[in-house]
Amino acid sequence: MDPKLRKPVMVLTSSTVAFTICFAVWMMFAVIGIPIKKQLNLNETEFGLLAAMPVLSGSLIRVPLGLWTDRFGGRIVFFLLMLCTVVPIWMMSYATEFWQFLVIGLFVGLAGGSFSVGTPYVARWFPKNRQGLAMGVFGAGNSGSALTKFVAPALIVSAGGAWTIVPQVYSVAMLVTALLFWMFSATDPKHNVPGSVSMADQLKTLRDPRVWRYCQYYSVVFGGYVALALWMTKYYVGEYGFDMQTAALLAACFSLPGGVLRAVGGWISDKYGAYQTTWWVMWVCWVAFFWLSYPQTNFTIQTVTGPRDFSLGLSPTFFTVLLFIVGIAMAIGKASVFKFISDDFGGNIGAVSGVVGLAGGLGGFVLPIMFGALVDLTGVRSSSFMLMYGTVCVSLVWMHFSFRKRHILEDSSKDPVIGAQSPAPATR
């Protein structure tokens, strides 16, 4: 390997592994939330709140973590963040009341803030034309969601059905990962924002309307990913009657490509551009959510020979295929949104990625609660996909009108007539 690449590759590898473990911890309630729901006799809305609580703190901490990464460097911030979560993860196994799970979940959720640390930390080790790929590889740590769906059910079965084994194992795994990250990562002081730059100066870019547009996109591709990753295991159990292990395995068909293929999304974004990539991602999600929204339906029509019964609905196989496609699209979309950021805000990636990550995380917090509330109100499980269909519609409309003017101006500048300067007035 080229000596110049050795250190960036080590930073990227160690950061990606660390982020994978952090994300696995962040998505822990996707599995252990099911026995906890039964233990505490929670309704759907309460389950949504339980699953989403770690997402709230992991989202709110992203802005300061992004700023601290710009100022102090990603290595020390990432390391201390992981250490701060070790004890709360372990304490989760001793919780018995709903409020205890909610409070401890807030501290465990700090692990989710690791994204806004690792993204600018990794990006600055690579040239601009490779930052999309680098951030995509790091973002593949989202596959920690699928890791939880493989590991957590197996741990519960091995412990005789006791879910408390999961946070205990995860706590030890987090400590070991933090130490390994410190051993194999590196620091380059040149990557830090100069001390003369105030936090207020770093935040000035947040007045840019592009930041808020990217926030909306990311709340769909990342917030939707987190929400569905938390919700799908339970959805398979309730909708199709699978046991928890089978449901978790099928749910991983969404979580795994939604994480691993983010690196592919970074490569596609580098090659074809952030706008074109994100546009097609939204269209794929729009079509898939339209099909996923359709509830299991039985109806009777009157024919010339008498009443005739019909049944419409998605089989588990077709449902899983559609979910797999959505997972691929969201993986690519998560990378393409951050390609927007690296292109437009290369000197302040930490602050901007923190805000955009916050928006995505808040989407991942709000959506599971809304999923549960909609099920409690309507009794229709697929109402969660109806909600996702609506959010994608908003993104498509916003993208169309936001970039339409830019394309008109670009086309005008290329047109030999429209783009030509007007002739100077004749002089007499």
Secondary structure as GFF3:
##gff-version 3
##sequence-region A 1 428
A	DSSP	alpha_helix	3	26	.	.	.	ID=ss1
A	DSSP	alpha_helix	29	40	.	.	.	ID=ss2
A	DSSP	alpha_helix	44	60	.	.	.	ID=ss3
A	DSSP	alpha_helix	62	72	.	.	.	ID=ss4
A	DSSP	alpha_helix	74	91	.	.	.	ID=ss5
A	DSSP	three_ten_helix	92	94	.	.	.	ID=ss6
A	DSSP	alpha_helix	98	108	.	.	.	ID=ss7
A	DSSP	three_ten_helix	109	113	.	.	.	ID=ss8
A	DSSP	alpha_helix	114	123	.	.	.	ID=ss9
A	DSSP	three_ten_helix	128	130	.	.	.	ID=ss10
A	DSSP	alpha_helix	131	139	.	.	.	ID=ss11
A	DSSP	three_ten_helix	140	143	.	.	.	ID=ss12
A	DSSP	alpha_helix	144	158	.	.	.	ID=ss13
A	DSSP	alpha_helix	165	184	.	.	.	ID=ss14
A	DSSP	three_ten_helix	189	191	.	.	.	ID=ss15
A	DSSP	alpha_helix	199	203	.	.	.	ID=ss16
A	DSSP	three_ten_helix	204	207	.	.	.	ID=ss17
A	DSSP	alpha_helix	209	221	.	.	.	ID=ss18
A	DSSP	alpha_helix	223	240	.	.	.	ID=ss19
A	DSSP	alpha_helix	244	260	.	.	.	ID=ss20
A	DSSP	alpha_helix	262	272	.	.	.	ID=ss21
A	DSSP	alpha_helix	274	292	.	.	.	ID=ss22
A	DSSP	beta_strand	297	303	.	.	.	ID=ss23
A	DSSP	beta_strand	306	312	.	.	.	ID=ss24
A	DSSP	alpha_helix	316	344	.	.	.	ID=ss25
A	DSSP	three_ten_helix	346	348	.	.	.	ID=ss26
A	DSSP	alpha_helix	349	378	.	.	.	ID=ss27
A	DSSP	alpha_helix	383	414	.	.	.	ID=ss28
###
